Amino acid sequence: MMMGSREEDIVEANTAPENMPNVVNDFDIEEEEIAIENQEVYLAKIERRIKEYNVKVLNQFRPDKKLLVLDIDYTLFDHRSTAQTGAELMRPYLHEFLTDAYEYYDIVIWSATNMKWIEEKMKLLGVSTNPNYKIAFYLDSLAMISVHTPKYGVIEVKPLGVIWGKFTQFSSKNTIMFDDIRRNFIMNPKNGLRIRPFREAHLNRYKDDELLKLSKYLKDLAEHCNDFTTVNHRYWEKYKPKKGSLQGR
């Protein structure tokens, strides 16, 4: 998987940028803070991103697919541990997960880092070259916006409205985002699923099965739910769709 990568590229992709925010201690977004998703000042910021942010589409969208938006650090990859290869820090079942998801979803990677960092990491993990699935596009920190919360001050978040404004076949009804930081989807609380962070890869890579379980959840959503906002993704492990019916019709 790592063949052809220069040694310095491996070191760079396994080393977090110096200006990367410390996200070890996440917080839960309280109910009263959810109201910020409809504040005019933040909606205006989203509109500016829609107009000004350039999305480089890597692979064309397919008809009738849902949308899966994925974070990288601590979601797909342990970026704080050290290793000789990026593969050692990859979350277990990553390629199986993406292969299964691709049957039902177009896939987007959104990281709070820069584009070079994203591209190199996807290359080192073998994601950008895997023949079994395709990534539609990458989003970096420049697509994010800053919002102010009464309790936590100014934070940077990932508003899905940027994607929906650019690609209108996607909406809150057919989009889900996985991130280990709940605040990243504060603008779209009904479309975010907080994944358990994958840390200490050397200790946990033989027992972490989060992606394996989430593969089934994504399949169940795609087959049995017409509106993802009708499902409380906090309780994804308990989700039991009614066979033969479509939730949110």
N, C-alpha and C positions, 0 to 999 in steps of 0.2 A: 504493500500500500504506500510505503514511504519511498519507493524507488524513484530516483531522478530528482529528489529534493536536495538542495544544497544544505550543508550542515548548518550554515548561519541562518538559513530560512527556518529550519526546525527550531533552533534556539529562539529566534524571534517570535515564532508563533506559539511557543510554549511559555513565553514571558509576557505577562500582562503589561500594557502600556502604563507609564508612570502616572498619567493623569486620569487613569480609570477610577471611577468612584468605588469606595469601599462599601460593598453590599452584603457583608456577612450577616449583619443584624437587620433583617427586614422588619417591617411593621405591618399590621393588618389595617386596612383602610376602614374607618368607622363609617357607619351608615350616614351620618350627617355630612360627611365629606363627599359622598357620592354626587351630591348636587352640583359639583363643579363641572361635571361633564356637559352641562347645558349653559354654562356661563358664556356670554357673548365674547368676552375678551379671548377666551381660549378657542372658541369656534373660529374666531378671526385668524388666530395663529395657524389653525389647521388649514384654513383657506389659503393662507400664504404658502404653506408647504405644498399644497396641491398645485399651486401655480408655479412655484419656483424650484421645487426639488425635482431633480432629474432622475427618473427611474430607468435603469438599463435592463430591459427585459432579456433574460438569458435563454428562456425557452417559452414558447407560445402557450397560452392558456388553452385548456381543452373544454369542450362544451359540457355543461351540466355538472361541473365539479365544484365541491365545496372549497373553502380556503383554510389552510393551516399555516399559522404564523409562529415561527419558533425562535426563541432566544438561543444563544450559544453557550455562554459561560455559566457553568454550574447546571445547565439544562442538558446540553449535549456533550459537554467537555469540562473537565476539571482544570481550570486555567491557573490555579495557584500552586498546585503540586509540581514537582520537577520530575523529568523523565528524559530518556535519550530519544524517544520518538513520541510524536503526537498520538500515535495509536495506543500507547500505554495509558493515556489520559482520557481516551474516548469512553463515553458511557456505554455500558454493555447493551447489545442488541440495537445499536444505532442504525445500522444499515438495514436490518430486518424491519425495524420500525418505519423507516422512511419508505422502504419498498411496499409495505402493507398500506401505509397512509396514502401513497401515490395512486393507489387504485381508485380512491374516492376523492382525493383532495389535490389541488394545486398547492405547492409548498413554497413559502417565502421565509427567508432567514432575516431576522432583524436583531442587530446587536448594537449596544450602546458604545461602540468603538468606531474606529475609522474603517473605510472601505478596504484599504490595503490589508489591514489586520483580518478582516472577514474573509477576503479572497484567499489569503495565504492559509488560513486555518481550515477552510473548506477543502483546499487542495491537499493539505497534509493529512486530513482525516479521510480522504478519498471520497468525499461527498460530491464534489464538482465533476468527478469523472466516473461515477458509478453508473453502469449501464441499465440498472434496474429501476431507476427513478430519475427525475429531473427537478432542479430547483428553478422556479419561475424567475425570481430576482432576489437581490439582496437590498436591505435598507440599513443605513448606518446611523450614527448619532445625529447627523444633520437633519434627519427626518423627524427627530423628536422635538417636543416643545417643553417649555418650562411652565409649571403651574404653581400657584401658592395655595397651601393648605393651612387652615387655622392652627393646627397642632404641630405640624412638622416643617412649616416654612416652605421655601422654594425647592421643588424637586423636578427632575427631568422624567418625562413619561413618553410612552409610545402610543399615540392616538391612531387607532385603526381607521379613523375617518380620512386620514391621508391616503390610504390604499383605496378606500371606497370611493373617494372623490376622483381618483385617477382611473379606476377600473370598476365601472358601475355594475358589472355583473355580480359583484360581491357586495355584501351588506351585513348588518348585524344578524340577519337570519341564517346565514350560511358560513360564518367565519368564527374560528376559535383560535386563541393565542395561548401558547404555553410559555411560561416564564417562571423563574424561581423567585422573582421579585414582584410581589402583588401590586406595589405602587405603579409599576410600569403600565398596567391597564386600568388605572383609575379613571381614565376618560371613557372606558368601555367595560365597566365592571361585570356586565352580564356575558361578556365574550371572552373573559380571561380565566385560565386555569393555572393555579399556582402549583408547579411541579416541585417535588422534593429535590432540593439541591444535591448534586452529585459532587461530593468532596472526598478528599483522601482516597484517590483512585486506587492506589496500591493496596489499600485495605478493603475497599468496597467493590472492586470491579468483578469479583466472583460471586457476589450476593445481591447486587443491585438489579432489580427486575422491573423498575418503574416503567420503562419504555415498552416492555412486553405487555404489561397490564393496560397501558394507555392505548396500545394498538387496538385492543378489543373495544375500548370505550369509543375511539374514533369511528370504528366500523359500525357500532351500534347507533351512534349519532347520525351517521350518514344514511343508514338504512331505515331508521325509525323516527327521525326528527326533522320536520320542515322548518323549524324556527329554533335556533340554538339558544335564544334568549329565554325560552320557556323552561330551560333546564338549569338547575343550580349546580354549577361545575365544582363548587366546593365539595360536593358529595359524590364525585364521579365514581368512586369505588363502589358505591351502593346503587348505582344506576341500573335499573332493570326495565328495559323497554317492553312495552306490550307488543308481543309478536302479532304481525298482521295489521298493525295500526301505525299511523303517522302522528307523532306528537307535534302540536303547534300548527295543525291544519287550518 
